[in-house]
Amino acid sequence: MATKTLSISEDAYLNLIHLKKEGESFSQLILRLTSKKGDPETILDTIKFLQSQNKGEMDDLADNIEEVYKIRKSRKLRKVTL
C-alpha cells in the first residue's frame, strides 16, 4: 500500500493523539473518523474529546442539541400523497 506524508500543526497532532485508541495507527484513526459519518461510537469519541478540551462550549452544544430535540419532538409529521 502506498503511503503519503502529511504536515499538520502541533495542535492538530495533539488533538489526534487524544482521539487515537490504544494500538490504533494514525491511518486507522483518520479512516475511523472520516469513513463512519453518523456512527455513534465516532460521535461519542469526538464529543468526549471536545468535552475534555472546552467544557463551557460543550455545555452550550448540549443545551442547543437538547433544545432542537425538544422542538423536533413537538412537531407533528404529516403524510403527503404524491
Summary of the structure (lengths in Angstrom):
residues: 82
radius of gyration: 18.1
end to end distance: 49.6
largest distance: 54.4
contacts: 133
relative contact order: 0.07
helix: 66%
strand: 0%
